[in-house]
Amino acid sequence: MHYTQKPQLEVHRDHGTPGALAGWGARVGAKLIDTLVVGVPGTLFYYVGESVIEAGLLISTVVSIAGWLWVIYEMGTTGQSIGKRRMNIGLVSERTGRPVGFGRAFVYEVAQILDALPLGIGYLWPLFDEKRQTFSDKIMDTLAVRT
């Protein structure tokens, strides 16, 4: 029987090395940037649209959903959303070291609900975890790495 070893991501503890685990601050910064990139246009459409037409809420909702789907698509196919790219980090599969794909990136985003419960502990978990993973990272078997 021939055993083939699965490719493993080489994880470094040195933050300056590509493939090193991303720091908590970089992850928070990336999430804030993504939220602003998606949230600001949606909010503008809401307030401008509300004063012009009654469908302002509908338009802002569609714009926000489309924005998040684009962020998820980018993160799934390249490993980087706009915020992650600006913060020089990426999301990869712990097993393969490659981007996780759109479907898994979508589930990852949904799983972040668990990071917020209870009291946002999952978002703080990387501060104490050896692999710097949030709850959603552990569920989806992903790592945030420096690029």
C-alpha positions in Angstrom: 0.0 0.0 0.0 1.4 3.4 -1.1 1.0 6.3 1.4 0.8 9.8 0.0 1.2 12.6 2.3 -1.2 15.5 2.0 0.4 18.9 1.2 0.7 20.9 4.3 0.9 24.7 4.7 4.3 25.6 6.1 3.3 27.9 9.0 5.9 30.2 10.5 5.7 32.0 13.7 7.7 35.0 12.3 5.2 37.6 11.3 7.4 38.9 8.5 7.5 35.5 6.7 4.9 34.7 4.0 2.8 31.8 5.4 3.3 33.0 9.0 0.1 33.1 11.0 -1.6 36.5 10.8 -1.8 38.6 13.9 -5.0 39.6 15.6 -4.7 43.3 14.8 -4.3 42.6 11.1 -7.4 40.4 11.1 -9.5 43.0 12.9 -8.2 45.7 10.5 -9.2 43.5 7.5 -12.7 42.9 8.9 -13.2 46.7 9.5 -12.0 47.5 6.0 -14.4 44.9 4.5 -17.3 46.2 6.6 -16.6 49.8 5.5 -16.3 48.8 1.8 -19.6 47.0 1.9 -21.4 49.1 4.5 -20.8 52.6 3.4 -22.2 52.2 -0.2 -25.2 50.3 1.3 -25.8 53.1 3.8 -25.5 55.8 1.2 -27.9 54.0 -1.1 -30.3 53.8 1.9 -30.3 57.5 2.7 -30.1 58.8 -0.8 -32.6 56.2 -2.1 -35.0 56.9 0.8 -35.2 60.5 -0.1 -35.6 59.9 -3.8 -37.7 56.7 -3.9 -39.5 54.6 -1.4 -37.4 51.5 -2.3 -34.3 53.0 -0.6 -34.2 50.1 2.0 -34.6 47.5 -0.8 -31.9 49.0 -2.9 -29.5 49.4 0.0 -30.1 45.8 1.0 -29.4 44.5 -2.5 -26.3 46.6 -2.7 -25.1 45.3 0.7 -25.8 41.7 -0.2 -24.1 42.0 -3.6 -21.1 43.6 -1.8 -20.7 40.8 0.7 -21.1 38.2 -2.0 -18.3 39.9 -3.9 -16.1 40.0 -0.8 -16.8 36.3 -0.2 -16.1 35.4 -3.8 -12.7 37.2 -3.7 -11.8 35.6 -0.4 -12.8 32.1 -1.6 -11.0 32.3 -4.9 -7.9 34.3 -4.0 -7.8 33.9 -0.3 -8.0 37.6 0.1 -10.9 40.1 0.4 -10.3 43.8 0.0 -9.5 44.2 3.6 -7.3 41.1 3.8 -5.4 42.3 0.7 -4.8 45.8 2.3 -3.6 44.1 5.6 -1.4 41.6 3.7 -3.2 38.5 5.1 -5.1 35.7 3.5 -7.5 32.9 4.4 -6.4 29.4 3.5 -7.3 25.8 4.1 -5.2 24.4 7.0 -4.9 21.1 5.1 -3.9 22.4 1.6 -2.6 25.9 2.2 -4.8 27.1 -0.7 -7.9 29.4 -0.9 -11.0 27.6 0.3 -13.4 28.3 -2.6 -16.6 30.3 -2.7 -18.8 27.7 -1.0 -16.5 27.2 2.0 -15.8 31.0 2.2 -19.6 31.6 2.4 -20.0 29.0 5.2 -17.0 30.6 6.9 -18.7 34.0 6.9 -22.0 32.4 8.2 -20.0 30.5 10.9 -18.7 33.9 12.1 -22.0 34.2 13.9 -20.5 31.8 16.4 -17.5 34.1 16.9 -19.9 36.7 18.2 -21.6 34.4 20.7 -21.2 34.7 23.6 -19.9 38.2 24.0 -17.6 38.1 21.0 -15.3 35.5 22.6 -14.7 33.8 19.2 -13.2 37.0 17.8 -10.8 37.3 20.8 -9.9 33.6 20.7 -6.9 34.1 18.3 -5.2 36.1 21.1 -4.9 32.8 23.1 -4.9 30.1 20.5 -1.7 28.4 19.3 -2.9 28.6 15.6 -4.5 32.0 16.2 -7.9 30.6 15.0 -11.3 32.0 15.7 -14.2 29.6 16.3 -15.2 29.8 12.6 -11.6 29.0 11.6 -11.7 25.9 13.8 -15.0 24.8 12.3 -13.9 25.4 8.7 -10.3 24.2 9.2 -8.8 27.5 8.0 -5.9 29.7 8.9 -5.3 33.4 8.5 -1.8 33.8 7.2 0.6 36.7 6.2 1.0 37.1 2.5 
